[in-house]
Amino acid sequence: MTMTGGHHHDAHHEDFQLKDTNPLLGEQWPKGAAGPARPAVGGGIAGWLGLEKPSSTYDLVEQMFFLYVRVVKAKDLPPNPITGSPMDPYVEVKLGNYKGTTKHYDRRANPEWDQVFAFSKSRVQSNVLEVYLKDKEMLGRDDYVGRVVFDLAEVPTRVPPDSPLAPQWYRLEERRGGGGDGAGGGGGLKVRGELMLAVWIGTQADEAFPEAWHSDAATVRGEGVASVRSKAYVSPKLWYLRVNVIEAQDVQPQARGRAPEVFVKAQVGNQILKTSVVAAPTLNPRWNEDLVFVVAEPFEEQLVLTVEDRVTPRKDDLLGRAALPLALFEKRLDHRPFVQSRWFDLEKFGIGGAIEGETRRELRFASRVHVRACLEGAYHVMDESTMYISDTRPTARQLWKPPVGVLEVGILGAAGLQPMKNRDGRGTTDAYCVAKYGQKWVRTRTMLGTFSPTWNEQYTWEVFDPCTVITIGVFDNNHLGNGNGNGNNAGGGGGGSPPARDARVGKIRIRLSTLETDRVYTHAYPLIVLQPSGVKKMGELRLAVRFTCLSLMNMVHLYTQPLLPRMHYLHPFTVTQLDALRYQAMGIVAARLGRAEPPLRREVVEYMLDVESHMWSMRRSKANFFRAVSLFSGAAAAARWFADVCHWKNVATTALVHVLLLILVWYPELILPTVFLYMFMIGLWNYRRRPRHPPHMDTKMSWAEAVHPDELDEEFDTFPTSRQQDVVYMRYDRLRSVAGRIQTVVGDMATQGERLQSLLGWRDPRATCLFVVFCLVAAVVLYVTPFRVVALVAGLYLLRHPRFRSRLPAVPSNFFRRLPSRADSML
């Protein structure tokens, strides 16, 4: 039983490991092969399965072939035979069981659509493509105005960088002439009207691919059509707005006769900051405080300054207000330019009179506020965790340095995904991928109803610093329109639930500095997530990654430079400020990307940017503690080895150490070269065992496998808590217990430091007297005795045989532990 259980646990842990894959990437295809071998479906397709390998930049993905149909426009269409008025035309493109339709136009004889349809080669079940022109008024009669038929064996192939295929005019065939589903094109009678079409075979590298209607998503309707397409997004350009509130003038309180207690409240969007409260007996309060906000281009918000009077702790009177457009403020690219301060008049509230002359008098003696404000372009505005930062460039493009490399990622597909919702009585997943690096976000198309989606999409990013991280997440699309995707989510949600959210499947991170340059990494990354029920593998994500170096000298030089722009070190923000600004930046990025079409939704952006990474977690605290412990394990092992040497556990080793001691004492100039040579040899020795694959999520190091269920429930709790009172009491007591142990350790560290200080502090007069006398004797002895003799004697004493050792603590240790500390003065 024991052996079986152990084997099962090993297999379970093995399931969380990175796996090597051998995809048939574009550059590895043999000449004459159009992709992975699949059984031919019908004789008409043979012509476009036997293509020679095209030249394409898509060399990190398996090439997928599509039949593209561009429906451009029609002309000279006949009128409706029943009403005699112009028809309501639309086009239906049919290939086997798949059919797509254009939008329809009301009463138009020369409509223009310019829509592209893409049919996946792997699912084609017909040799014939049929393009029907139909009338909306005749809908439901299984009738059409005319059609054009194409034999797939005759369709040309086109792969970028070839020029796009020029569309041509095709005469419509009469509906009764073509003999139903015959394979010919032109057997029927020609009718009035022509259709401009372009039909070609292409790959996912085609420019038409992202915007095309896909046969894989044929069931999607309405607004959902946009949400299944692949898209690239750019984060908004973020600036820090620094507002230095200097002073105010002529601040009149609403209640005459009292000295106001004044503060300034500044607001940009939903960000609100306040200065300290200042008593102003002269009605001219002064603050000289900096308030920092995050703003995004284009600048849509205003800076609203309000001067308020703190009447009581719960009541503030509004004394004046100024709304300033952000375009007023200059953009600063360095710390040196001096920003000119400006006075701004405040609109008054509660004082202004109704008489014209009185209003003029109020304006003449209006309150003013003195402000120095600028948009800081020399900082990098952080919108992600500093641990997983993907961009370190300053806001101002003028300060950017040239890129040092190119990152190419082929998102091949996923395997073994878990069902995320129920549709038509069975579990299903509509998966798409999102990748974020620098300011560029990409989103793959959504693959409907499959647990093994195949995307085969390739994306490229410029790399300005190799010590950065790319994040790739997999999500389940719940916005397919018309109820197609909105089944019951695995996380809950029924008929009266809040708006559907795209569910998280999992994410991975790859640090670019861990990749060798110009090497293609093809691996299946486990998608591991932590759920309230425990750690779970949600599937595997197959990627091909290549990091290409553009300038080795620039990349080596980067390793000597600060990670962030200079302003972060010349005029740094506090840790609290940075946390608040990062949170605001993430909110702005999520809001702006949520307004794109199709939107990159808030829940997706927040998951990719690790919004909740700062929340307390007992599991994470344990993991970080044991990470720190493992850091010192090497030093602990070296200390144990040295203790064994001192206790003569291995006589030969101790004898060799004695010889080394004599050499180093006699030739002390060899000490540092020996240390560096030793580290050089260790580095060479470890090169053979260097990691050959990128790092991935480690469940054991994260303490995800052995975590207690209640600790997991606490980690997934909301903030503020939504749990029952007795559960919160229990967790609070547990937290107090943990904090008590930490408090004891910190106190012990402080005690040792204070004992060290008290050696010369005369807090214990006898101990200090003894130490001072010892220092005088040691100074005389060390002055008289040659240093080599002192070092040799000290070394031999340290390495003395156990026969000459006592089991009791050493004299220096006894003396040190008797010294006083300030713990006696603690309450």
C-alpha positions in Angstrom: 0.0 0.0 0.0 2.8 2.4 0.9 4.6 1.9 -2.4 1.4 2.4 -4.4 0.5 5.6 -2.6 4.0 7.1 -3.1 3.9 6.2 -6.8 0.6 8.0 -7.1 1.9 11.1 -5.4 4.9 11.2 -7.7 2.7 10.8 -10.8 0.5 13.6 -9.4 3.5 15.9 -8.9 4.9 14.9 -12.4 1.6 16.2 -13.9 2.6 19.7 -12.8 5.9 19.7 -14.6 7.0 21.4 -17.8 6.9 19.0 -20.8 9.0 19.1 -24.0 6.9 19.1 -27.2 7.9 18.6 -30.9 5.5 20.7 -32.9 6.0 20.7 -36.7 6.8 24.4 -36.9 6.8 26.3 -40.2 10.6 26.3 -40.6 10.8 22.6 -40.0 8.4 21.5 -42.7 9.8 19.4 -45.5 9.5 20.8 -49.0 6.2 19.9 -50.5 4.4 19.4 -47.2 1.6 21.8 -46.3 1.4 20.8 -42.7 0.7 17.8 -40.5 -0.6 14.9 -42.5 -4.4 14.5 -42.4 -6.6 12.2 -44.5 -7.8 13.8 -47.7 -11.4 14.7 -47.8 -12.7 14.6 -51.4 -10.8 14.8 -54.6 -11.3 18.5 -55.1 -9.2 19.4 -52.0 -6.1 17.5 -53.2 -4.9 20.5 -55.2 -4.6 22.6 -52.1 -3.2 20.0 -49.8 -0.1 19.4 -51.9 1.3 22.9 -51.7 5.0 23.6 -51.4 6.1 25.2 -48.2 5.5 29.0 -48.7 8.0 31.6 -47.4 6.4 33.2 -44.4 7.4 34.9 -41.2 5.1 32.5 -39.3 7.9 30.1 -38.5 7.0 29.5 -34.8 3.6 28.0 -35.4 2.1 25.0 -37.3 0.7 26.4 -40.5 -3.0 26.2 -40.9 -4.7 26.5 -44.3 -8.0 28.4 -44.9 -10.2 29.0 -47.9 -10.7 32.8 -47.9 -13.7 34.4 -49.7 -13.8 38.2 -50.0 -17.3 39.4 -50.9 -16.7 43.0 -52.1 -19.9 44.3 -53.9 -22.6 43.6 -56.4 -24.1 45.6 -59.3 -27.0 45.6 -61.7 -29.1 43.5 -59.4 -32.7 42.7 -60.6 -35.7 44.1 -58.8 -37.9 42.0 -56.5 -40.1 39.9 -58.9 -43.1 40.2 -56.6 -43.1 43.9 -55.6 -41.0 45.3 -58.5 -39.0 47.5 -56.0 -35.2 47.2 -55.5 -34.3 44.1 -53.5 -32.8 43.8 -50.0 -29.6 42.0 -51.0 -27.2 39.9 -48.9 -24.7 37.2 -49.7 -24.5 33.7 -48.3 -21.2 31.8 -48.6 -21.6 28.0 -48.3 -18.9 25.3 -48.1 -20.3 21.9 -47.1 -22.2 22.2 -43.9 -20.8 25.6 -43.1 -22.3 28.8 -44.2 -21.7 32.5 -43.5 -23.8 35.5 -44.4 -23.1 39.2 -45.0 -25.2 42.0 -43.6 -28.2 42.9 -45.7 -29.1 46.4 -47.3 -32.6 47.7 -47.7 -33.6 48.4 -51.3 -30.2 48.7 -52.9 -29.3 47.6 -56.4 -25.5 48.2 -56.0 -24.6 47.1 -52.4 -21.0 47.0 -51.0 -20.0 44.6 -48.2 -16.3 44.0 -48.3 -16.5 41.1 -45.9 -14.1 38.1 -45.7 -15.1 34.6 -44.8 -12.5 31.9 -43.8 -13.2 28.2 -43.9 -10.7 25.9 -42.0 -9.0 23.3 -44.2 -9.2 20.7 -41.5 -13.0 20.7 -41.4 -13.8 20.9 -45.1 -16.3 18.2 -46.3 -17.0 19.4 -49.8 -15.2 20.0 -53.2 -17.4 22.9 -54.1 -17.7 26.5 -52.8 -21.1 28.1 -53.5 -21.8 31.9 -53.2 -25.5 32.8 -53.2 -27.0 36.2 -53.6 -30.3 36.4 -51.8 -33.1 38.8 -51.1 -34.1 39.4 -47.4 -37.8 39.6 -48.4 -37.6 36.1 -49.8 -36.0 34.8 -46.5 -37.3 31.4 -45.5 -38.3 30.3 -49.0 -35.0 28.4 -49.7 -34.7 30.5 -52.7 -32.0 32.8 -54.2 -31.5 35.3 -56.9 -28.4 33.9 -58.3 -25.2 32.1 -57.4 -21.5 31.6 -58.3 -19.9 28.2 -57.9 -16.1 27.4 -57.5 -14.3 24.1 -57.8 -11.8 24.0 -54.9 -9.2 22.3 -57.1 -9.0 25.5 -59.2 -8.7 28.0 -56.4 -5.3 29.7 -56.4 -2.9 29.9 -53.4 -1.7 33.1 -51.9 0.7 33.6 -48.9 2.2 36.9 -47.7 4.4 38.6 -48.8 2.5 38.0 -52.0 0.3 40.9 -53.0 -3.4 40.5 -52.2 -5.5 38.7 -54.8 -7.4 41.2 -56.9 -11.2 40.6 -56.8 -13.1 39.9 -60.1 -16.6 40.3 -61.4 -18.6 37.1 -61.7 -22.0 36.9 -63.6 -24.7 35.3 -61.4 -26.1 31.9 -62.5 -29.8 31.4 -62.6 -31.2 29.5 -59.6 -32.7 26.7 -61.6 -29.8 26.2 -64.0 -26.9 24.8 -62.0 -28.2 21.4 -61.1 -28.2 21.7 -57.3 -24.9 20.8 -55.8 -23.0 20.0 -59.0 -19.3 20.6 -59.0 -19.3 22.7 -62.1 -19.1 26.5 -62.3 -21.0 27.9 -65.3 -23.4 25.1 -66.1 -26.5 27.3 -65.4 -28.1 30.1 -67.3 -26.7 33.6 -66.6 -29.0 36.1 -65.1 -28.9 39.8 -64.6 -26.5 41.0 -61.9 -22.8 40.6 -61.1 -20.9 39.9 -57.9 -17.3 41.0 -57.2 -15.4 38.2 -55.4 -11.9 37.1 -54.5 -11.3 33.4 -53.6 -8.0 32.1 -52.5 -6.2 29.5 -50.3 -4.1 31.1 -47.5 -2.7 30.6 -44.0 -3.2 32.3 -40.7 -0.4 34.7 -41.8 -2.9 36.3 -44.3 -3.8 40.0 -43.6 -7.5 39.0 -43.9 -7.2 36.5 -41.1 -7.9 38.7 -38.0 -11.0 40.4 -39.4 -12.5 37.4 -41.2 -15.7 35.5 -40.3 -14.5 32.0 -39.3 -16.3 28.7 -39.9 -15.1 27.5 -36.5 -17.2 30.3 -34.9 -20.2 29.8 -37.2 -22.7 29.6 -34.3 -21.8 33.0 -32.9 -24.2 35.8 -33.6 -24.7 39.5 -33.0 -22.2 41.3 -30.7 -20.4 38.0 -30.0 -18.8 38.0 -33.5 -16.3 40.7 -32.5 -15.4 39.0 -29.2 -14.1 35.8 -30.9 -11.6 37.6 -33.2 -7.9 38.0 -32.6 -6.8 41.5 -31.7 -3.7 43.5 -30.7 -4.1 46.3 -28.1 -1.9 49.0 -26.8 -1.9 50.2 -23.2 -2.8 53.9 -22.8 0.2 56.2 -22.4 0.4 56.9 -18.7 2.0 60.0 -17.0 2.6 60.9 -13.4 0.9 64.3 -12.7 2.8 66.0 -9.8 0.9 68.8 -8.1 2.8 70.9 -5.6 0.2 72.8 -3.6 2.2 75.8 -2.2 -0.3 78.2 -0.6 -3.7 79.9 -0.8 -4.6 83.6 -0.4 -7.6 85.4 1.1 -9.4 82.2 2.3 -12.6 83.4 3.9 -14.4 81.0 6.3 -18.2 80.8 6.0 -18.5 81.5 9.8 -16.9 84.9 10.4 -14.8 85.4 13.4 -13.0 82.1 13.6 -9.5 81.1 12.2 -10.2 78.5 9.5 -8.4 75.1 9.5 -7.8 74.7 5.9 -6.7 71.9 3.5 -6.7 71.4 -0.2 -8.4 68.4 -1.8 -7.2 67.5 -5.4 -9.2 65.2 -7.6 -8.4 63.7 -11.0 -11.1 61.2 -12.2 -11.7 58.9 -9.2 -8.3 59.7 -7.6 -8.6 62.0 -4.5 -5.6 63.3 -2.5 -5.6 65.8 0.4 -3.0 68.0 1.9 -2.5 68.3 5.7 -4.9 70.6 7.7 -3.3 73.9 8.4 -4.6 76.6 10.8 -4.8 79.9 9.0 -5.3 82.9 11.4 -4.0 85.2 8.6 -6.3 83.6 6.0 -3.2 82.8 3.9 -2.4 79.1 4.7 0.8 77.5 3.4 1.4 73.8 2.7 4.1 73.2 0.1 3.1 69.5 -0.3 3.4 67.2 -3.3 0.4 65.3 -4.6 1.0 62.7 -7.3 -1.7 61.2 -9.7 -1.7 58.9 -12.6 -3.2 60.2 -15.8 -3.6 58.8 -19.3 -3.5 60.2 -22.8 -5.7 61.5 -24.3 -6.3 63.6 -21.2 -10.0 63.4 -20.6 -10.2 64.4 -16.9 -9.6 67.7 -15.2 -7.6 68.5 -12.1 -10.2 69.8 -9.6 -8.7 71.7 -6.7 -11.0 72.5 -3.7 -10.1 74.5 -0.7 -12.0 73.3 2.4 -12.4 74.3 6.0 -12.3 71.6 8.7 -15.2 72.9 10.9 -15.6 69.6 12.9 -14.0 66.2 12.4 -17.1 65.2 10.4 -17.9 68.4 8.6 -15.9 70.3 6.0 -17.0 73.6 4.4 -16.2 74.2 0.8 -14.5 77.6 0.4 -13.5 77.6 -3.2 -13.0 75.4 -6.3 -10.9 75.5 -9.5 -11.2 73.0 -12.4 -8.0 72.9 -14.5 -7.6 71.0 -17.8 -4.5 68.8 -17.8 -3.3 70.3 -21.1 -2.4 73.4 -19.1 0.6 71.7 -17.5 4.0 71.3 -19.1 5.6 68.0 -19.7 9.0 67.6 -17.9 11.6 65.2 -19.2 14.2 65.6 -16.4 14.5 66.8 -12.8 16.5 69.9 -13.8 14.0 72.2 -15.6 12.4 74.4 -13.0 8.6 74.4 -13.3 7.0 77.8 -13.0 4.3 78.1 -10.3 1.0 79.7 -11.1 -1.9 81.4 -9.3 -5.4 80.1 -10.0 -8.6 81.9 -9.0 -11.1 79.9 -7.0 -14.8 79.9 -7.6 -16.6 80.8 -4.4 -19.4 79.0 -2.8 -21.9 80.3 -0.3 -20.6 83.9 -0.2 -21.3 85.4 -3.7 -24.0 88.0 -3.7 -26.9 88.5 -6.1 -26.1 92.2 -6.8 -23.9 92.8 -9.8 -21.6 95.2 -8.0 -21.2 92.8 -5.1 -20.3 90.0 -7.5 -17.7 92.2 -9.1 -16.3 92.9 -5.6 -16.1 89.2 -4.8 -14.2 88.6 -8.0 -11.8 91.4 -7.4 -10.9 90.0 -4.0 -11.2 86.4 -4.9 -9.4 83.6 -3.1 -6.5 82.2 -5.0 -4.4 79.0 -4.8 -0.7 78.9 -5.7 0.2 75.6 -7.5 3.2 74.2 -9.3 2.2 71.3 -11.5 3.8 69.3 -14.3 3.4 66.0 -16.1 6.5 63.8 -15.3 7.8 62.1 -18.5 11.0 60.7 -17.0 9.4 58.1 -14.7 8.1 54.7 -15.7 4.5 54.5 -14.6 4.1 51.1 -13.0 0.9 49.3 -13.9 2.0 45.8 -12.9 3.8 44.1 -10.0 7.5 45.1 -9.8 8.3 41.4 -9.4 6.9 40.6 -12.9 7.6 43.9 -14.7 7.5 43.7 -18.5 8.6 47.3 -19.3 11.0 49.8 -17.7 10.9 52.6 -20.2 10.0 56.1 -19.2 6.8 57.7 -20.4 8.5 60.2 -22.8 9.4 58.5 -26.1 12.3 60.9 -26.5 14.1 59.1 -23.6 13.7 55.6 -25.0 16.8 53.7 -25.9 17.0 51.4 -29.0 15.7 47.8 -28.5 18.2 45.2 -27.7 16.2 42.2 -28.9 13.0 40.7 -30.4 10.7 38.3 -28.6 8.6 36.0 -30.8 5.9 33.8 -29.3 3.9 31.2 -31.2 0.7 30.4 -29.3 0.2 26.9 -30.7 -2.7 25.6 -28.6 -3.8 24.0 -25.4 -4.6 20.5 -24.3 -6.7 18.9 -21.5 -8.6 22.0 -20.6 -11.3 21.6 -17.9 -15.0 22.3 -18.6 -15.6 25.9 -17.5 -19.4 26.1 -18.0 -22.5 24.0 -19.0 -24.1 24.5 -22.4 -26.8 22.2 -23.8 -26.5 20.0 -20.8 -22.8 19.2 -21.1 -19.5 20.9 -19.9 -17.7 23.0 -22.5 -15.0 25.6 -22.8 -14.6 28.5 -25.3 -10.9 29.3 -24.8 -8.8 32.3 -25.9 -5.3 33.4 -25.0 -4.1 36.9 -23.9 -0.4 37.8 -23.8 1.0 40.9 -22.2 4.5 42.3 -22.7 5.4 46.0 -22.4 2.6 48.2 -23.7 1.3 45.7 -26.2 -1.4 43.2 -25.4 -2.6 40.5 -27.8 -5.6 38.3 -27.8 -6.1 35.2 -29.9 -9.3 34.2 -31.5 -11.8 32.2 -29.4 -12.0 28.4 -30.2 -15.5 27.3 -29.5 -16.5 24.2 -27.6 -13.2 22.4 -27.5 -10.9 21.2 -24.7 -7.9 21.1 -27.1 -8.0 24.4 -28.9 -5.5 25.1 -31.7 -4.7 28.7 -32.2 -1.3 28.7 -34.1 -1.0 32.5 -33.9 2.4 34.2 -33.8 3.2 37.6 -32.2 6.3 39.7 -31.9 7.5 42.3 -29.3 10.5 44.6 -29.2 12.6 44.0 -26.1 14.2 47.0 -24.4 15.4 45.1 -21.3 16.0 41.3 -21.0 15.3 41.3 -17.2 11.5 41.5 -17.9 8.6 39.0 -17.9 6.0 38.1 -20.4 2.6 37.0 -19.0 0.3 34.7 -21.0 -3.2 33.8 -19.7 -6.0 31.5 -20.9 -9.6 32.5 -20.4 -13.0 31.2 -21.1 -15.2 33.5 -23.3 -18.6 34.2 -21.8 -19.6 36.9 -24.3 -20.5 35.1 -27.4 -23.9 36.7 -27.8 -27.4 35.3 -28.1 -26.8 32.9 -25.2 -24.2 30.9 -27.2 -21.5 31.2 -24.6 -23.3 32.1 -21.5 -23.9 28.8 -19.9 -23.7 28.3 -16.1 -20.2 29.4 -15.2 -18.1 27.1 -13.1 -17.8 29.9 -10.6 -21.6 30.4 -10.3 -24.1 32.6 -12.0 -27.6 31.9 -13.0 -30.4 33.6 -14.8 -30.6 36.6 -12.4 -26.8 36.8 -11.8 -24.6 39.8 -12.5 -23.2 40.3 -16.0 -21.1 37.3 -17.2 -17.4 37.5 -16.6 -14.7 35.7 -18.7 -13.5 32.9 -16.4 -9.8 32.4 -15.6 -8.4 29.1 -16.8 -4.7 29.8 -15.8 -1.6 31.8 -16.7 2.1 31.4 -17.0 5.1 33.8 -16.8 8.4 33.6 -18.7 11.4 35.7 -17.7 13.3 36.7 -20.8 16.7 36.7 -19.1 16.3 32.9 -18.4 16.2 32.2 -22.2 19.2 31.6 -24.4 19.2 33.9 -27.4 18.3 32.6 -30.9 17.0 29.3 -29.6 13.4 28.1 -30.1 11.8 26.7 -26.9 8.9 24.4 -27.5 7.2 23.3 -24.3 3.8 22.5 -22.9 3.3 24.7 -19.8 1.0 23.4 -17.1 -1.9 25.8 -16.3 -1.9 25.5 -12.5 -4.4 27.5 -10.5 -5.2 27.6 -6.8 -8.9 27.2 -6.0 -10.8 27.2 -2.7 -10.8 23.4 -3.0 -7.0 23.2 -3.5 -4.4 23.3 -6.3 -5.7 22.1 -9.7 -4.2 21.6 -13.1 -6.6 23.2 -15.7 -4.7 21.9 -18.8 -1.5 22.6 -20.7 -0.6 25.6 -22.9 1.7 24.8 -25.9 4.1 27.6 -26.9 7.1 28.2 -29.1 9.3 31.0 -27.8 12.3 32.6 -29.4 14.3 35.5 -28.0 16.6 37.1 -30.6 19.5 39.4 -29.7 19.9 42.6 -31.9 22.9 44.0 -30.1 25.0 41.9 -27.7 27.0 45.0 -26.6 23.9 46.9 -25.7 22.4 43.9 -23.9 25.6 43.4 -21.8 25.7 47.1 -21.1 22.1 47.0 -19.8 23.2 44.6 -16.9 25.3 47.5 -15.5 22.4 50.0 -15.6 19.7 50.7 -13.0 16.5 48.7 -13.7 14.2 51.8 -13.7 14.8 55.3 -15.2 17.0 57.7 -13.4 14.2 59.8 -11.9 13.1 56.9 -9.7 16.5 57.2 -7.9 17.0 61.0 -8.0 13.5 61.8 -6.8 12.1 58.5 -5.5 8.5 57.9 -4.4 7.7 56.2 -1.0 6.7 52.6 -1.0 3.2 53.6 0.1 2.9 56.1 -2.8 4.1 53.5 -5.3 1.5 51.0 -4.2 -1.3 53.5 -4.4 -0.1 54.8 -7.8 0.2 51.3 -9.2 -3.3 50.5 -8.1 -4.6 53.7 -9.9 -2.6 52.9 -13.0 -4.1 49.4 -13.2 -7.6 50.8 -12.9 -6.9 53.2 -15.8 -5.5 50.5 -18.0 -8.4 48.2 -17.3 -10.9 50.9 -18.0 -9.3 52.0 -21.3 -8.8 48.5 -22.6 -12.4 47.7 -21.6 -13.6 50.4 -24.0 -11.8 48.8 -27.0 -13.7 46.8 -29.6 -13.7 43.9 -28.8 -13.1 44.9 -25.2 -10.3 43.4 -23.1 -12.4 43.0 -20.0 -11.6 44.3 -16.5 -11.4 40.8 -15.0 -8.9 39.7 -17.7 -6.7 42.8 -17.3 -6.7 42.6 -13.5 -5.7 38.9 -13.6 -2.9 39.6 -16.0 -1.6 42.5 -13.9 -1.8 40.6 -10.5 -4.1 43.1 -8.9 -4.6 41.0 -5.8 -0.9 40.0 -5.3 -0.6 42.3 -2.2 -3.3 40.6 -0.1 -2.4 38.5 3.0 -2.0 34.8 2.5 -0.8 32.3 5.2 0.3 30.0 2.4 2.4 32.7 0.6 4.0 33.7 3.9 5.1 30.1 4.6 6.4 29.8 1.1 8.4 33.0 1.4 9.8 31.9 4.8 11.0 28.6 3.4 12.5 30.4 0.4 14.5 32.5 2.8 15.5 29.4 4.8 16.7 27.7 1.6 18.8 30.7 0.8 20.9 30.1 4.0 21.0 26.3 3.6 24.3 26.6 1.6 25.8 28.7 4.4 24.5 26.3 7.0 26.0 23.3 5.1 29.4 25.1 4.9 29.2 25.8 8.7 28.5 22.1 9.4 31.4 21.1 7.2 33.7 23.5 9.0 32.5 22.2 12.4 33.3 18.6 11.2 36.7 19.8 10.2 37.3 21.5 13.6 36.2 18.3 15.4 38.4 16.1 13.2 35.6 13.9 11.9 37.8 13.2 8.8 41.5 13.3 9.6 42.6 13.7 6.0 40.3 16.7 5.3 41.4 18.4 8.6 45.1 17.8 7.6 44.5 19.4 4.2 42.8 22.4 5.8 45.9 22.8 8.1 48.1 22.8 5.0 45.8 25.4 3.3 45.9 27.5 6.4 49.7 27.5 6.4 49.9 28.5 2.7 47.4 31.3 3.1 49.1 32.6 6.3 52.5 32.6 4.5 51.1 34.0 1.3 48.1 36.2 2.3 48.1 37.8 -1.1 46.7 34.5 -2.5 43.5 34.7 -0.4 41.3 36.8 -2.7 42.6 35.2 -6.0 41.8 31.8 -4.5 38.3 32.8 -3.6 37.5 34.2 -7.1 39.2 31.2 -8.8 37.1 28.9 -6.7 33.9 30.6 -7.7 35.0 30.5 -11.4 35.6 26.8 -11.2 32.1 26.2 -9.5 30.5 28.3 -12.3 32.2 26.1 -15.0 31.2 22.9 -13.2 27.6 24.0 -12.9 27.4 24.9 -16.7 26.9 21.2 -17.5 23.8 21.1 -15.3 22.4 24.5 -16.4 18.6 24.7 -16.8 17.6 23.8 -20.4 14.0 25.0 -20.1 12.2 28.2 -18.9 11.0 28.3 -15.3 7.3 27.5 -14.6 4.9 27.6 -11.7 6.2 25.3 -8.9 3.4 23.9 -6.7 5.8 22.5 -4.1 7.8 25.7 -3.6 4.5 27.7 -3.4 3.2 25.4 -0.7 0.1 24.8 -2.8 0.0 21.0 -2.3 0.2 20.9 1.5 -2.0 24.0 2.3 -4.7 23.7 4.9 -8.3 24.1 3.5 -9.1 26.9 6.0 -5.9 28.9 5.0 -7.1 28.6 1.4 -10.6 29.8 2.3 -8.9 32.8 4.0 -6.8 33.5 0.9 -9.9 33.6 -1.3 -11.9 35.8 1.2 -13.0 39.2 0.1 -11.6 42.4 1.5 -13.1 43.4 3.8 -14.0 39.9 5.0 -17.4 38.3 4.2 -17.0 35.3 6.5 -19.0 34.5 9.6 -17.9 36.1 12.9 -16.6 32.9 14.6 -14.4 32.1 11.6 -13.0 35.6 11.6 -12.3 35.3 15.4 -10.4 32.0 14.8 -8.3 33.5 12.0 -7.6 36.6 14.0 -6.3 34.5 16.9 -4.2 32.4 14.5 -2.7 35.6 13.0 -1.9 36.9 16.5 -0.1 33.6 17.2 2.0 33.9 14.0 2.7 37.6 14.6 3.7 36.7 18.2 6.4 34.3 17.0 7.6 36.9 14.5 7.7 39.5 17.3 9.8 37.2 19.5 12.4 36.7 16.6 12.6 40.4 15.9 13.0 41.1 19.6 15.8 38.5 19.9 17.6 40.2 17.0 17.3 43.6 18.6 18.6 42.2 21.9 21.8 40.8 20.3 22.4 44.2 18.6 21.9 46.1 21.9 24.3 43.8 23.7 26.9 44.6 21.1 26.3 48.3 21.7 26.5 48.0 25.4 30.1 46.6 25.2 31.4 50.2 25.3 28.3 51.9 26.8 29.1 51.4 30.6 25.5 50.1 31.2 27.2 47.2 33.0 30.4 48.9 34.4 32.2 45.7 35.2 31.7 44.2 31.8 32.7 47.4 30.0 35.8 47.7 32.2 36.8 44.1 31.4 36.3 44.7 27.7 38.3 48.0 27.7 41.2 46.3 29.5 41.1 43.4 27.0 41.1 45.8 24.1 44.3 47.5 25.5 46.1 44.2 26.0 45.0 43.0 22.5 46.3 46.2 20.9 49.8 45.9 22.6 50.1 42.1 21.8 49.0 42.6 18.1 51.4 45.5 17.7 54.4 43.5 19.0 53.5 40.2 17.4 53.8 39.7 13.6 50.4 39.4 11.9 51.3 36.0 10.3 52.0 34.6 13.8 48.7 35.8 15.2 46.8 34.4 12.2 48.6 31.0 12.4 48.0 30.7 16.2 44.3 31.7 15.8 43.8 29.2 13.0 45.5 26.4 14.9 43.5 27.2 18.0 40.3 27.1 15.9 41.2 23.7 14.4 42.5 22.1 17.6 41.7 18.5 18.3 38.6 17.6 20.3 40.8 16.3 23.1 41.7 19.9 23.8 38.1 21.1 23.6 35.5 21.6 26.3 31.8 20.8 25.9 30.9 24.0 27.7 30.3 27.3 25.8 33.3 29.3 25.0 34.4 32.3 27.1 33.5 35.0 24.6 30.0 33.5 24.2 29.5 33.5 28.0 30.7 37.1 28.3 28.4 38.3 25.5 25.3 36.6 26.8 25.8 38.3 30.2 25.7 41.8 28.7 22.5 43.9 29.3 20.0 44.9 26.6 17.1 47.3 26.5 14.6 44.4 26.8 14.6 45.2 30.6 13.0 48.5 29.9 10.1 47.1 27.7 6.6 47.3 29.1 
